[in-house]
Amino acid sequence: MSKLNSSRSLSDKTTLGAVWFGTQSILGRVIGFIAQLLLAKLLLEEEFGFYSLALTVHTFAQMLYHGGIQEVLIQRSKSFHRWANSAFWLSLLMSFVVGGLTVCAAPFVVDFYQTDDPDKLKRMIYVLAIAFPVSGLGGVSRATLQMQLRFPLLALIDSVRSLGDAVLKVMLAYLGYGAFSFVISQVVMVIIAQITYLSIAPPPIRWNPEIRKWKYLIGPGTKIFAASIFYWVIAQGVYVVLGRFASVEAVGLDYFA
């Protein structure tokens, strides 16, 4: 009987989680849509275009950073305490490495896209790269909240993050920051989100990074990384093509559409 009750409890929590995240997704899209309309009044098409091109680099780098580590950690929830420490240090190392690679790749990306203002695009990529070292701090904490099925809390954090990002972008655009409104707000909200995750669910960290365990976290995550590449091509491929063969204004119009 207890197993049946436990099964029902898990089913109820899963259903509730789907409802919370579905609501959060709809709310996030509504907030994003309103913000886009306001930004369209404040910014030119090329500003959207520059952000779109910078985002192609950032999202690809994100795949390298995530590498499926959080998913592997959630899959091993029963032995979480055995893997959490090594997962934290591996995530932190990868976040710094990916941030550095993003900075190093920026000049080559700018040459590939051949925009009228290459320095502007390069600086935007540099600003987005700041988010990676910070992102490595809260990955294990978010995975902890997911394993604990604390879906309402996660949905609330994501909703506040979406609202904060939208408000900050509009404010910065109004103050004249142009395309940098997008990247600055994104980095600020990443920092706030990671601090929130750490304060709510601090990971069990030890000074020993347990490097010998890293290969057991990276290996299973490669399949998730491979799947992410296809998603990146679908989501960002059009911006890469337009950035290479069309104007930055055309990229911005496509992004807004």
C-alpha atoms as a printed R data frame, in Angstrom:
    type eleno elety resid chain resno      x      y       z
1   ATOM     1    CA   MET     A     1  0.000  0.000   0.000
2   ATOM     2    CA   SER     A     2  2.832  2.348   0.844
3   ATOM     3    CA   LYS     A     3  4.388  1.730  -2.569
4   ATOM     4    CA   LEU     A     4  1.075  2.596  -4.221
5   ATOM     5    CA   ASN     A     5  0.797  5.794  -2.215
6   ATOM     6    CA   SER     A     6  4.395  6.647  -3.051
7   ATOM     7    CA   SER     A     7  3.722  6.058  -6.745
8   ATOM     8    CA   ARG     A     8  0.640  8.279  -6.626
9   ATOM     9    CA   SER     A     9  2.572 10.965  -4.776
10  ATOM    10    CA   LEU     A    10  5.309 10.931  -7.417
11  ATOM    11    CA   SER     A    11  2.698 11.038 -10.171
12  ATOM    12    CA   ASP     A    12  0.947 13.982  -8.520
13  ATOM    13    CA   LYS     A    13  4.227 15.869  -8.114
14  ATOM    14    CA   THR     A    14  5.173 15.188 -11.743
15  ATOM    15    CA   THR     A    15  1.782 16.396 -12.961
16  ATOM    16    CA   LEU     A    16  2.010 19.480 -10.768
17  ATOM    17    CA   GLY     A    17  5.495 20.135 -12.116
18  ATOM    18    CA   ALA     A    18  4.238 19.951 -15.697
19  ATOM    19    CA   VAL     A    19  1.472 22.436 -14.855
20  ATOM    20    CA   TRP     A    20  3.883 24.842 -13.138
21  ATOM    21    CA   PHE     A    21  6.454 24.755 -15.932
22  ATOM    22    CA   GLY     A    22  3.736 25.010 -18.584
23  ATOM    23    CA   THR     A    23  2.360 28.094 -16.855
24  ATOM    24    CA   GLN     A    24  5.856 29.530 -16.467
25  ATOM    25    CA   SER     A    25  6.560 28.929 -20.167
26  ATOM    26    CA   ILE     A    26  3.385 30.723 -21.239
27  ATOM    27    CA   LEU     A    27  4.043 33.587 -18.827
28  ATOM    28    CA   GLY     A    28  7.634 33.865 -20.057
29  ATOM    29    CA   ARG     A    29  6.495 34.082 -23.660
30  ATOM    30    CA   VAL     A    30  3.906 36.746 -22.853
31  ATOM    31    CA   ILE     A    31  6.496 38.802 -20.972
32  ATOM    32    CA   GLY     A    32  9.009 38.321 -23.781
33  ATOM    33    CA   PHE     A    33  6.473 39.356 -26.422
34  ATOM    34    CA   ILE     A    34  5.580 42.566 -24.586
35  ATOM    35    CA   ALA     A    35  9.262 43.334 -24.067
36  ATOM    36    CA   GLN     A    36  9.965 42.767 -27.762
37  ATOM    37    CA   LEU     A    37  7.265 45.243 -28.746
38  ATOM    38    CA   LEU     A    38  8.720 47.868 -26.422
39  ATOM    39    CA   LEU     A    39 12.256 47.169 -27.633
40  ATOM    40    CA   ALA     A    40 11.106 47.508 -31.239
41  ATOM    41    CA   LYS     A    41 10.143 51.084 -30.419
42  ATOM    42    CA   LEU     A    42 13.517 51.815 -28.800
43  ATOM    43    CA   LEU     A    43 16.026 49.938 -30.971
44  ATOM    44    CA   LEU     A    44 16.878 49.627 -34.655
45  ATOM    45    CA   GLU     A    45 16.750 46.377 -36.620
46  ATOM    46    CA   GLU     A    46 20.533 46.160 -36.624
47  ATOM    47    CA   GLU     A    47 20.601 46.101 -32.803
48  ATOM    48    CA   PHE     A    48 18.487 42.938 -32.836
49  ATOM    49    CA   GLY     A    49 20.797 41.616 -35.528
50  ATOM    50    CA   PHE     A    50 23.978 42.140 -33.532
51  ATOM    51    CA   TYR     A    51 22.450 40.368 -30.544
52  ATOM    52    CA   SER     A    52 21.320 37.480 -32.733
53  ATOM    53    CA   LEU     A    53 24.826 36.991 -34.092
54  ATOM    54    CA   ALA     A    54 26.400 37.189 -30.630
55  ATOM    55    CA   LEU     A    55 23.819 34.676 -29.440
56  ATOM    56    CA   THR     A    56 24.877 32.107 -32.044
57  ATOM    57    CA   VAL     A    57 28.278 31.968 -30.352
58  ATOM    58    CA   HIS     A    58 26.884 32.013 -26.819
59  ATOM    59    CA   THR     A    59 24.366 29.217 -27.352
60  ATOM    60    CA   PHE     A    60 26.949 26.979 -29.021
61  ATOM    61    CA   ALA     A    61 29.346 27.571 -26.134
62  ATOM    62    CA   GLN     A    62 26.514 26.755 -23.718
63  ATOM    63    CA   MET     A    63 26.317 23.261 -25.165
64  ATOM    64    CA   LEU     A    64 30.001 22.728 -24.456
65  ATOM    65    CA   TYR     A    65 29.558 23.998 -20.918
66  ATOM    66    CA   HIS     A    66 26.516 21.921 -20.003
67  ATOM    67    CA   GLY     A    67 27.763 18.707 -21.598
68  ATOM    68    CA   GLY     A    68 24.869 16.812 -20.012
69  ATOM    69    CA   ILE     A    69 26.428 16.880 -16.528
70  ATOM    70    CA   GLN     A    70 23.274 18.065 -14.789
71  ATOM    71    CA   GLU     A    71 21.172 15.436 -16.550
72  ATOM    72    CA   VAL     A    72 23.602 12.683 -15.583
73  ATOM    73    CA   LEU     A    73 23.545 13.910 -11.984
74  ATOM    74    CA   ILE     A    74 19.735 13.844 -11.906
75  ATOM    75    CA   GLN     A    75 19.744 10.343 -13.381
76  ATOM    76    CA   ARG     A    76 21.958  9.247 -10.494
77  ATOM    77    CA   SER     A    77 19.782 10.833  -7.827
78  ATOM    78    CA   LYS     A    78 20.044  7.803  -5.528
79  ATOM    79    CA   SER     A    79 23.818  8.263  -5.364
80  ATOM    80    CA   PHE     A    80 23.713 12.066  -5.580
81  ATOM    81    CA   HIS     A    81 26.070 12.691  -2.639
82  ATOM    82    CA   ARG     A    82 28.660 10.448  -4.271
83  ATOM    83    CA   TRP     A    83 28.728 12.529  -7.467
84  ATOM    84    CA   ALA     A    84 27.692 16.062  -6.439
85  ATOM    85    CA   ASN     A    85 31.147 17.262  -5.380
86  ATOM    86    CA   SER     A    86 32.933 16.059  -8.533
87  ATOM    87    CA   ALA     A    87 30.077 17.372 -10.707
88  ATOM    88    CA   PHE     A    88 30.392 20.819  -9.097
89  ATOM    89    CA   TRP     A    89 34.136 21.095  -9.726
90  ATOM    90    CA   LEU     A    90 33.850 19.695 -13.255
91  ATOM    91    CA   SER     A    91 31.053 22.159 -14.085
92  ATOM    92    CA   LEU     A    92 33.068 25.029 -12.643
93  ATOM    93    CA   LEU     A    93 36.168 24.088 -14.631
94  ATOM    94    CA   MET     A    94 34.199 23.674 -17.857
95  ATOM    95    CA   SER     A    95 32.494 27.024 -17.326
96  ATOM    96    CA   PHE     A    96 35.857 28.805 -17.105
97  ATOM    97    CA   VAL     A    97 37.255 26.883 -20.072
98  ATOM    98    CA   VAL     A    98 34.204 27.596 -22.230
99  ATOM    99    CA   GLY     A    99 34.256 31.258 -21.217
100 ATOM   100    CA   GLY     A   100 37.906 31.467 -22.273
101 ATOM   101    CA   LEU     A   101 37.227 29.669 -25.560
102 ATOM   102    CA   THR     A   102 34.383 32.069 -26.292
103 ATOM   103    CA   VAL     A   103 36.690 35.049 -25.825
104 ATOM   104    CA   CYS     A   104 39.340 33.450 -28.044
105 ATOM   105    CA   ALA     A   105 36.786 32.603 -30.746
106 ATOM   106    CA   ALA     A   106 35.281 36.098 -30.881
107 ATOM   107    CA   PRO     A   107 37.756 37.598 -33.422
108 ATOM   108    CA   PHE     A   108 37.283 34.641 -35.794
109 ATOM   109    CA   VAL     A   109 33.493 34.838 -35.515
110 ATOM   110    CA   VAL     A   110 33.577 38.550 -36.278
111 ATOM   111    CA   ASP     A   111 35.681 37.896 -39.380
112 ATOM   112    CA   PHE     A   112 33.225 35.200 -40.471
113 ATOM   113    CA   TYR     A   113 30.174 37.444 -40.221
114 ATOM   114    CA   GLN     A   114 31.856 40.530 -41.721
115 ATOM   115    CA   THR     A   115 29.584 43.124 -40.116
116 ATOM   116    CA   ASP     A   116 29.912 46.876 -40.540
117 ATOM   117    CA   ASP     A   117 30.876 47.214 -36.868
118 ATOM   118    CA   PRO     A   118 33.051 44.208 -35.968
119 ATOM   119    CA   ASP     A   119 34.295 45.729 -32.705
120 ATOM   120    CA   LYS     A   120 30.746 46.070 -31.451
121 ATOM   121    CA   LEU     A   121 29.951 42.408 -32.096
122 ATOM   122    CA   LYS     A   122 33.228 41.355 -30.527
123 ATOM   123    CA   ARG     A   123 32.512 43.341 -27.346
124 ATOM   124    CA   MET     A   124 29.047 41.823 -27.100
125 ATOM   125    CA   ILE     A   125 30.496 38.318 -27.278
126 ATOM   126    CA   TYR     A   126 32.997 39.261 -24.582
127 ATOM   127    CA   VAL     A   127 30.203 40.463 -22.293
128 ATOM   128    CA   LEU     A   128 28.201 37.248 -22.798
129 ATOM   129    CA   ALA     A   129 31.325 35.220 -21.996
130 ATOM   130    CA   ILE     A   130 31.239 36.656 -18.456
131 ATOM   131    CA   ALA     A   131 28.129 34.574 -17.757
132 ATOM   132    CA   PHE     A   132 29.908 31.223 -18.121
133 ATOM   133    CA   PRO     A   133 32.193 31.261 -15.055
134 ATOM   134    CA   VAL     A   134 29.218 32.346 -12.956
135 ATOM   135    CA   SER     A   135 26.942 29.668 -14.435
136 ATOM   136    CA   GLY     A   136 29.264 26.950 -13.180
137 ATOM   137    CA   LEU     A   137 28.404 27.808  -9.577
138 ATOM   138    CA   GLY     A   138 24.710 26.944  -9.522
139 ATOM   139    CA   GLY     A   139 24.367 23.949 -11.831
140 ATOM   140    CA   VAL     A   140 24.474 21.301  -9.095
141 ATOM   141    CA   SER     A   141 22.108 23.358  -6.927
142 ATOM   142    CA   ARG     A   142 19.498 23.531  -9.705
143 ATOM   143    CA   ALA     A   143 19.868 19.802 -10.295
144 ATOM   144    CA   THR     A   144 19.241 19.306  -6.565
145 ATOM   145    CA   LEU     A   145 15.980 21.244  -6.751
146 ATOM   146    CA   GLN     A   146 14.905 19.180  -9.752
147 ATOM   147    CA   MET     A   147 15.648 15.919  -7.948
148 ATOM   148    CA   GLN     A   148 13.667 17.151  -4.958
149 ATOM   149    CA   LEU     A   149 10.733 17.815  -7.323
150 ATOM   150    CA   ARG     A   150 10.526 21.431  -6.164
151 ATOM   151    CA   PHE     A   151  8.924 22.439  -9.432
152 ATOM   152    CA   PRO     A   152  6.858 25.386  -8.124
153 ATOM   153    CA   LEU     A   153 10.011 26.995  -6.753
154 ATOM   154    CA   LEU     A   154 11.935 26.426  -9.997
155 ATOM   155    CA   ALA     A   155  9.054 27.820 -12.041
156 ATOM   156    CA   LEU     A   156  8.906 30.857  -9.752
157 ATOM   157    CA   ILE     A   157 12.647 31.489 -10.126
158 ATOM   158    CA   ASP     A   158 12.413 31.170 -13.913
159 ATOM   159    CA   SER     A   159  9.392 33.490 -14.039
160 ATOM   160    CA   VAL     A   160 11.093 36.158 -11.926
161 ATOM   161    CA   ARG     A   161 14.198 35.793 -14.057
162 ATOM   162    CA   SER     A   162 12.169 36.291 -17.266
163 ATOM   163    CA   LEU     A   163 10.423 39.340 -15.841
164 ATOM   164    CA   GLY     A   164 13.649 40.817 -14.507
165 ATOM   165    CA   ASP     A   165 15.406 40.247 -17.827
166 ATOM   166    CA   ALA     A   166 12.596 41.906 -19.764
167 ATOM   167    CA   VAL     A   167 12.384 44.937 -17.471
168 ATOM   168    CA   LEU     A   168 16.148 45.417 -17.392
169 ATOM   169    CA   LYS     A   169 16.448 45.148 -21.180
170 ATOM   170    CA   VAL     A   170 13.797 47.783 -21.750
171 ATOM   171    CA   MET     A   171 15.342 50.095 -19.139
172 ATOM   172    CA   LEU     A   172 18.814 49.778 -20.656
173 ATOM   173    CA   ALA     A   173 17.466 50.305 -24.162
174 ATOM   174    CA   TYR     A   174 15.650 53.439 -22.976
175 ATOM   175    CA   LEU     A   175 18.902 54.686 -21.450
176 ATOM   176    CA   GLY     A   176 20.661 54.294 -24.787
177 ATOM   177    CA   TYR     A   177 22.672 51.080 -24.403
178 ATOM   178    CA   GLY     A   178 21.469 49.750 -27.755
179 ATOM   179    CA   ALA     A   179 22.294 46.132 -28.524
180 ATOM   180    CA   PHE     A   180 24.228 45.874 -25.264
181 ATOM   181    CA   SER     A   181 20.880 46.043 -23.453
182 ATOM   182    CA   PHE     A   182 20.367 42.386 -24.368
183 ATOM   183    CA   VAL     A   183 23.716 41.041 -23.223
184 ATOM   184    CA   ILE     A   184 24.047 43.103 -20.035
185 ATOM   185    CA   SER     A   185 20.606 42.086 -18.793
186 ATOM   186    CA   GLN     A   186 21.310 38.452 -19.629
187 ATOM   187    CA   VAL     A   187 24.535 38.394 -17.637
188 ATOM   188    CA   VAL     A   188 22.969 40.211 -14.666
189 ATOM   189    CA   MET     A   189 20.068 37.763 -14.478
190 ATOM   190    CA   VAL     A   190 22.424 34.777 -14.744
191 ATOM   191    CA   ILE     A   191 24.359 36.081 -11.744
192 ATOM   192    CA   ILE     A   192 21.162 36.606  -9.730
193 ATOM   193    CA   ALA     A   193 19.815 33.161 -10.661
194 ATOM   194    CA   GLN     A   194 23.021 31.360  -9.652
195 ATOM   195    CA   ILE     A   195 23.132 33.171  -6.311
196 ATOM   196    CA   THR     A   196 19.509 32.157  -5.742
197 ATOM   197    CA   TYR     A   197 20.194 28.481  -6.512
198 ATOM   198    CA   LEU     A   198 23.223 28.436  -4.215
199 ATOM   199    CA   SER     A   199 21.382 30.076  -1.336
200 ATOM   200    CA   ILE     A   200 18.401 27.712  -1.562
201 ATOM   201    CA   ALA     A   201 20.251 24.450  -2.223
202 ATOM   202    CA   PRO     A   202 23.977 24.782  -1.412
203 ATOM   203    CA   PRO     A   203 25.876 21.814  -2.888
204 ATOM   204    CA   PRO     A   204 27.949 19.480  -0.672
205 ATOM   205    CA   ILE     A   205 31.363 20.796  -1.717
206 ATOM   206    CA   ARG     A   206 34.755 19.475  -0.622
207 ATOM   207    CA   TRP     A   207 38.149 20.876  -1.607
208 ATOM   208    CA   ASN     A   208 39.027 17.580  -3.308
209 ATOM   209    CA   PRO     A   209 37.672 17.842  -6.911
210 ATOM   210    CA   GLU     A   210 37.716 14.015  -7.343
211 ATOM   211    CA   ILE     A   211 39.102 14.219 -10.854
212 ATOM   212    CA   ARG     A   212 39.050 10.433 -11.285
213 ATOM   213    CA   LYS     A   213 35.240 10.555 -11.354
214 ATOM   214    CA   TRP     A   214 35.019 13.159 -14.108
215 ATOM   215    CA   LYS     A   215 35.192 10.686 -16.976
216 ATOM   216    CA   TYR     A   216 32.106  8.940 -15.617
217 ATOM   217    CA   LEU     A   217 30.204 12.207 -15.793
218 ATOM   218    CA   ILE     A   218 31.488 13.336 -19.191
219 ATOM   219    CA   GLY     A   219 31.019 10.011 -20.984
220 ATOM   220    CA   PRO     A   220 27.227  9.625 -20.555
221 ATOM   221    CA   GLY     A   221 26.733 13.316 -21.289
222 ATOM   222    CA   THR     A   222 28.161 13.082 -24.805
223 ATOM   223    CA   LYS     A   223 24.849 11.773 -26.195
224 ATOM   224    CA   ILE     A   224 23.034 14.771 -24.756
225 ATOM   225    CA   PHE     A   225 25.677 17.061 -26.257
226 ATOM   226    CA   ALA     A   226 25.249 15.401 -29.676
227 ATOM   227    CA   ALA     A   227 21.487 15.957 -29.523
228 ATOM   228    CA   SER     A   228 22.063 19.585 -28.515
229 ATOM   229    CA   ILE     A   229 24.078 20.211 -31.677
230 ATOM   230    CA   PHE     A   230 21.051 19.370 -33.829
231 ATOM   231    CA   TYR     A   231 18.904 21.686 -31.742
232 ATOM   232    CA   TRP     A   232 21.480 24.476 -32.150
233 ATOM   233    CA   VAL     A   233 21.531 24.034 -35.933
234 ATOM   234    CA   ILE     A   234 17.729 24.231 -36.064
235 ATOM   235    CA   ALA     A   235 17.447 27.216 -33.718
236 ATOM   236    CA   GLN     A   236 20.501 29.246 -34.778
237 ATOM   237    CA   GLY     A   237 21.324 28.051 -38.288
238 ATOM   238    CA   VAL     A   238 19.275 30.711 -40.024
239 ATOM   239    CA   TYR     A   239 21.108 33.494 -38.150
240 ATOM   240    CA   VAL     A   240 24.483 31.995 -39.056
241 ATOM   241    CA   VAL     A   241 23.551 31.912 -42.743
242 ATOM   242    CA   LEU     A   242 22.040 35.400 -42.749
243 ATOM   243    CA   GLY     A   243 24.979 36.745 -40.762
244 ATOM   244    CA   ARG     A   244 27.384 35.414 -43.348
245 ATOM   245    CA   PHE     A   245 25.540 36.251 -46.573
246 ATOM   246    CA   ALA     A   246 23.099 39.058 -45.677
247 ATOM   247    CA   SER     A   247 23.144 42.309 -43.726
248 ATOM   248    CA   VAL     A   248 22.930 42.582 -39.958
249 ATOM   249    CA   GLU     A   249 19.617 44.403 -40.432
250 ATOM   250    CA   ALA     A   250 18.223 41.313 -42.191
251 ATOM   251    CA   VAL     A   251 19.311 39.195 -39.226
252 ATOM   252    CA   GLY     A   252 17.543 41.589 -36.872
253 ATOM   253    CA   LEU     A   253 14.307 41.502 -38.843
254 ATOM   254    CA   ASP     A   254 14.328 37.705 -38.865
255 ATOM   255    CA   TYR     A   255 15.020 37.597 -35.134
256 ATOM   256    CA   PHE     A   256 12.152 39.961 -34.371
257 ATOM   257    CA   ALA     A   257  9.794 38.028 -36.658
